Amino acid sequence: MNEKPIKLAIVDDEELIVSLLQDFLIQDQNIEISITANSGNDFLKKLKASTIKPDIVLMDMRMKDKDGIDTTIEMKKVYPNIKVITISSYYKKSFMGFMMRSGVSAFIPKSISPDALINVIHEVNKKSYYFMPEQVEIMRKQISKQAPKPELNSKHLELSEREYEVLKLICEENTAHEIADKLCVSKRTIDGHRNNLLIKTGAKNTAGLVMYALKNGIVDIGSDRFFQFIKKIPALRRDSQSSDW
Protein backbone atom coordinates (compact mmCIF):
# COMPACT_ATOMS: atom_id res chain seq x y z
CA MET A 1 0.00 0.00 0.00
CA ASN A 2 1.43 3.38 -1.02
CA GLU A 3 1.93 6.10 1.57
CA LYS A 4 0.07 9.38 1.34
CA PRO A 5 1.55 11.44 -1.53
CA ILE A 6 3.80 14.33 -0.55
CA LYS A 7 2.46 17.65 -1.85
CA LEU A 8 5.51 19.53 -3.10
CA ALA A 9 6.03 23.12 -4.26
CA ILE A 10 9.00 24.09 -6.45
CA VAL A 11 10.31 27.67 -6.35
CA ASP A 12 13.22 28.74 -8.57
CA ASP A 13 13.75 31.81 -10.75
CA GLU A 14 15.01 29.65 -13.62
CA GLU A 15 12.06 28.22 -15.54
CA LEU A 16 14.19 25.43 -16.97
CA ILE A 17 15.19 24.26 -13.48
CA VAL A 18 11.56 24.25 -12.37
CA SER A 19 10.51 22.29 -15.45
CA LEU A 20 13.31 19.73 -15.12
CA LEU A 21 12.68 19.21 -11.41
CA GLN A 22 8.96 18.84 -11.98
CA ASP A 23 9.42 16.28 -14.77
CA PHE A 24 11.82 14.26 -12.65
CA LEU A 25 10.04 14.40 -9.30
CA ILE A 26 6.61 13.40 -10.57
CA GLN A 27 8.14 10.08 -11.58
CA ASP A 28 8.01 9.23 -7.89
CA GLN A 29 4.46 8.00 -7.29
CA ASN A 30 4.53 9.38 -3.75
CA ILE A 31 5.22 12.96 -4.81
CA GLU A 32 2.67 15.41 -6.22
CA ILE A 33 3.60 18.87 -7.46
CA SER A 34 1.06 21.32 -6.05
CA ILE A 35 2.67 24.69 -6.87
CA THR A 36 5.45 25.92 -9.14
CA ALA A 37 6.75 29.49 -9.08
CA ASN A 38 9.62 31.51 -10.51
CA SER A 39 10.03 33.99 -7.68
CA GLY A 40 9.46 34.32 -3.97
CA ASN A 41 6.65 36.83 -4.35
CA ASP A 42 4.97 34.75 -7.05
CA PHE A 43 5.10 31.71 -4.77
CA LEU A 44 3.62 33.58 -1.78
CA LYS A 45 0.72 34.80 -3.94
CA LYS A 46 0.04 31.32 -5.32
CA LEU A 47 0.32 29.79 -1.86
CA LYS A 48 -2.24 32.21 -0.44
CA ALA A 49 -4.66 31.54 -3.31
CA SER A 50 -4.27 27.77 -3.29
CA THR A 51 -6.82 25.66 -1.42
CA ILE A 52 -4.32 22.78 -1.23
CA LYS A 53 -1.19 23.76 0.67
CA PRO A 54 2.10 21.94 0.05
CA ASP A 55 3.71 19.75 2.68
CA ILE A 56 7.20 20.74 1.53
CA VAL A 57 8.65 23.58 -0.51
CA LEU A 58 11.78 23.02 -2.58
CA MET A 59 13.14 26.56 -2.47
CA ASP A 60 16.02 28.15 -4.36
CA MET A 61 18.09 30.28 -2.00
CA ARG A 62 19.09 33.07 -4.38
CA MET A 63 16.30 34.63 -6.46
CA LYS A 64 15.89 38.08 -7.97
CA ASP A 65 12.83 39.67 -6.39
CA LYS A 66 12.83 37.91 -2.99
CA ASP A 67 15.45 35.40 -1.93
CA GLY A 68 14.61 32.00 -0.51
CA ILE A 69 15.48 32.98 3.06
CA ASP A 70 13.17 36.01 3.15
CA THR A 71 10.45 34.00 1.40
CA THR A 72 10.78 31.23 3.97
CA ILE A 73 10.63 33.62 6.92
CA GLU A 74 7.55 35.38 5.53
CA MET A 75 5.81 32.08 4.72
CA LYS A 76 6.52 30.62 8.16
CA LYS A 77 4.69 33.49 9.84
CA VAL A 78 1.44 32.33 8.24
CA TYR A 79 2.12 28.65 7.51
CA PRO A 80 4.55 27.42 10.18
CA ASN A 81 3.92 23.73 9.46
CA ILE A 82 5.04 23.84 5.83
CA LYS A 83 8.56 22.42 5.63
CA VAL A 84 11.26 24.01 3.48
CA ILE A 85 14.17 22.40 1.67
CA THR A 86 16.54 25.12 0.51
CA ILE A 87 18.60 24.16 -2.53
CA SER A 88 21.35 26.39 -3.84
CA SER A 89 24.31 26.62 -6.19
CA TYR A 90 25.78 28.96 -3.56
CA TYR A 91 25.76 26.23 -0.94
CA LYS A 92 28.21 26.59 1.95
CA LYS A 93 28.05 24.31 4.95
CA SER A 94 28.94 27.26 7.19
CA PHE A 95 25.48 28.72 6.37
CA MET A 96 23.78 25.81 8.14
CA GLY A 97 23.26 27.42 11.55
CA PHE A 98 21.62 30.49 10.03
CA MET A 99 19.45 28.39 7.74
CA MET A 100 18.12 26.39 10.67
CA ARG A 101 17.29 29.57 12.60
CA SER A 102 15.37 30.75 9.53
CA GLY A 103 13.07 27.72 9.73
CA VAL A 104 14.63 25.59 6.99
CA SER A 105 14.29 21.80 7.38
CA ALA A 106 17.15 20.94 5.02
CA PHE A 107 19.86 22.83 3.14
CA ILE A 108 21.38 21.09 0.13
CA PRO A 109 23.55 21.98 -2.88
CA LYS A 110 22.16 21.96 -6.43
CA SER A 111 24.92 19.52 -7.28
CA ILE A 112 23.08 16.85 -5.28
CA SER A 113 22.25 13.70 -7.25
CA PRO A 114 18.62 13.20 -8.35
CA ASP A 115 18.22 10.04 -6.26
CA ALA A 116 19.67 11.80 -3.20
CA LEU A 117 17.20 14.66 -3.69
CA ILE A 118 14.31 12.20 -3.65
CA ASN A 119 15.69 10.74 -0.43
CA VAL A 120 15.97 14.19 1.21
CA ILE A 121 12.34 14.98 0.35
CA HIS A 122 11.11 11.75 1.90
CA GLU A 123 13.31 12.18 4.99
CA VAL A 124 12.04 15.72 5.58
CA ASN A 125 8.46 14.54 5.13
CA LYS A 126 8.96 11.81 7.77
CA LYS A 127 11.25 13.52 10.27
CA SER A 128 10.78 17.25 9.50
CA TYR A 129 14.54 17.68 8.99
CA TYR A 130 17.55 16.31 7.13
CA PHE A 131 21.20 16.87 7.98
CA MET A 132 24.24 15.75 6.06
CA PRO A 133 27.09 14.50 8.30
CA GLU A 134 29.25 17.53 7.47
CA GLN A 135 26.39 19.84 8.51
CA VAL A 136 26.07 18.21 11.92
CA GLU A 137 29.77 18.80 12.52
CA ILE A 138 29.65 22.44 11.47
CA MET A 139 26.62 23.10 13.70
CA ARG A 140 28.52 21.70 16.66
CA LYS A 141 31.26 24.23 15.98
CA GLN A 142 28.73 27.05 15.65
CA ILE A 143 27.17 26.35 19.05
CA SER A 144 28.55 28.79 21.60
CA LYS A 145 31.06 27.36 24.06
CA GLN A 146 29.26 29.46 26.64
CA ALA A 147 26.04 27.45 26.25
CA PRO A 148 25.05 26.57 29.83
CA LYS A 149 24.95 23.01 31.05
CA PRO A 150 21.37 22.12 32.02
CA GLU A 151 20.78 21.47 35.68
CA LEU A 152 18.81 18.23 35.78
CA ASN A 153 18.18 18.20 39.49
CA SER A 154 15.22 16.40 41.04
CA LYS A 155 13.31 19.61 41.71
CA HIS A 156 13.52 20.64 38.06
CA LEU A 157 12.23 17.26 36.90
CA GLU A 158 9.27 17.46 39.29
CA LEU A 159 7.67 20.47 37.60
CA SER A 160 4.28 19.61 36.14
CA GLU A 161 3.20 20.57 32.63
CA ARG A 162 0.93 23.29 34.04
CA GLU A 163 3.75 24.63 36.25
CA TYR A 164 5.98 24.88 33.18
CA GLU A 165 3.19 26.78 31.44
CA VAL A 166 2.72 29.20 34.34
CA LEU A 167 6.48 29.73 34.65
CA LYS A 168 6.79 30.61 30.96
CA LEU A 169 3.89 33.07 31.22
CA ILE A 170 5.51 34.69 34.27
CA CYS A 171 8.69 35.14 32.22
CA GLU A 172 6.61 36.80 29.47
CA GLU A 173 5.74 39.59 31.96
CA ASN A 174 2.18 38.44 32.66
CA THR A 175 0.57 39.25 36.01
CA ALA A 176 -1.32 36.65 38.04
CA HIS A 177 -4.64 38.00 36.76
CA GLU A 178 -3.45 37.89 33.14
CA ILE A 179 -2.19 34.31 33.49
CA ALA A 180 -5.49 33.27 35.09
CA ASP A 181 -7.41 34.78 32.16
CA LYS A 182 -5.20 33.07 29.58
CA LEU A 183 -5.47 29.67 31.23
CA CYS A 184 -9.17 30.10 32.09
CA VAL A 185 -8.64 29.45 35.79
CA SER A 186 -8.93 31.55 38.94
CA LYS A 187 -6.19 33.84 40.23
CA ARG A 188 -6.13 31.74 43.38
CA THR A 189 -5.20 28.68 41.30
CA ILE A 190 -2.35 30.61 39.66
CA ASP A 191 -1.13 31.78 43.07
CA GLY A 192 -1.05 28.13 44.11
CA HIS A 193 1.04 27.16 41.08
CA ARG A 194 3.42 30.04 41.76
CA ASN A 195 3.85 28.98 45.37
CA ASN A 196 4.61 25.43 44.23
CA LEU A 197 7.16 26.82 41.77
CA LEU A 198 8.86 28.79 44.53
CA ILE A 199 9.09 25.66 46.69
CA LYS A 200 10.31 23.35 43.92
CA THR A 201 12.85 25.76 42.43
CA GLY A 202 14.09 27.19 45.70
CA ALA A 203 13.43 30.70 44.36
CA LYS A 204 12.54 33.47 46.82
CA ASN A 205 10.54 35.70 44.50
CA THR A 206 9.42 36.28 40.91
CA ALA A 207 12.87 37.41 39.82
CA GLY A 208 14.26 34.16 41.19
CA LEU A 209 11.75 32.19 39.11
CA VAL A 210 12.82 34.05 35.98
CA MET A 211 16.49 33.36 36.75
CA TYR A 212 15.68 29.68 37.28
CA ALA A 213 13.85 29.51 33.94
CA LEU A 214 16.76 31.16 32.12
CA LYS A 215 19.39 29.00 33.80
CA ASN A 216 17.57 25.78 32.95
CA GLY A 217 16.75 26.72 29.36
CA ILE A 218 12.99 26.85 29.95
CA VAL A 219 12.91 30.30 28.35
CA ASP A 220 15.43 32.26 26.31
CA ILE A 221 15.19 36.04 26.38
CA GLY A 222 17.81 38.67 25.70
CA SER A 223 19.64 40.26 28.61
CA ASP A 224 18.24 43.74 27.83
CA ARG A 225 14.69 42.46 27.93
CA PHE A 226 15.41 40.54 31.12
CA PHE A 227 16.66 43.59 33.00
CA GLN A 228 13.75 45.66 31.69
CA PHE A 229 11.41 42.98 32.98
CA ILE A 230 13.04 42.92 36.42
CA LYS A 231 12.50 46.67 36.71
CA LYS A 232 8.79 46.21 35.97
CA ILE A 233 8.19 43.72 38.76
CA PRO A 234 6.74 45.76 41.64
CA ALA A 235 8.42 45.50 45.03
CA LEU A 236 10.45 42.35 44.40
CA ARG A 237 11.52 42.16 47.99
CA ARG A 238 7.88 42.25 49.09
CA ASP A 239 6.29 40.27 46.27
CA SER A 240 4.98 37.62 48.62
CA GLN A 241 2.72 40.32 50.07
CA SER A 242 1.69 41.77 46.71
CA SER A 243 -1.88 41.21 45.55
CA ASP A 244 -0.69 40.53 42.02
CA TRP A 245 3.08 39.87 42.46
Phi, psi and omega in degrees: 000129183285147177284165181299129181302143177275123177275118188241138172251144179239124182233115180203140183280001174256113184300324180297317179299314179300315181296316181294317179296318180297314180298323181284314188290329180288352175290338174279119185294347180259015177233130175239134179272116183261329181215140169232144181208154182250014175197162179296316181294321178298318179296314182298323177293315180294322180296316180296322183280339185283135176279339179251111182273145179288154173279323184222144174245126174267105194245125173290140183283319186249109178229164191287306188276327178205119185288168185297329180292310179297322179296318179297313181299316180294319180296318184296335178295328182257322183235073185295339184272352177283126182274151182234129170251113178270129180235133187209145173279352177257027183299131170221129183297337180290347178282350193302316181301315179295320181298319180294320178295334180279356177098011181281139180271336178203147180228114187227154179279153178291347178280001181298146180289151180305316181295322179293324178298316177302317180297318179298317180300315181291323179294318178294321178297323182278317189251350182075004178201163174209126177237135170279152182308320181293331180287322178299317181295318182291327178292326176298321181287332182279343178289130182300138176292345180272002179302125186290146174283129180294141177265101183266059179277168185296325180297316181298320182287344183275351182296133179279168179299320180291324178294321174300316182297315179296318180298317179297319179293325174300317181290343177267016173075021178277142175278172179299318179297317181295319179295318179300318179296317182293326182264001178058044176227176180279159177297326180299322178296318179294320177300323178295318178296320180296318179298320177296322178297318179299318181293312186289324183271342183080010179285153181261340182201186183298319178300321178296324177294319179296317178298320178297315181297319179294315184296327183262009176072018179286326173226162179219101178236153181294156183297323180298314180295323181298312182292328176295321180296315181303321181293334182278343182284116185289131172048064183304322183287346181238022188294339178290342179259354182285144180287336179219040179068000000 
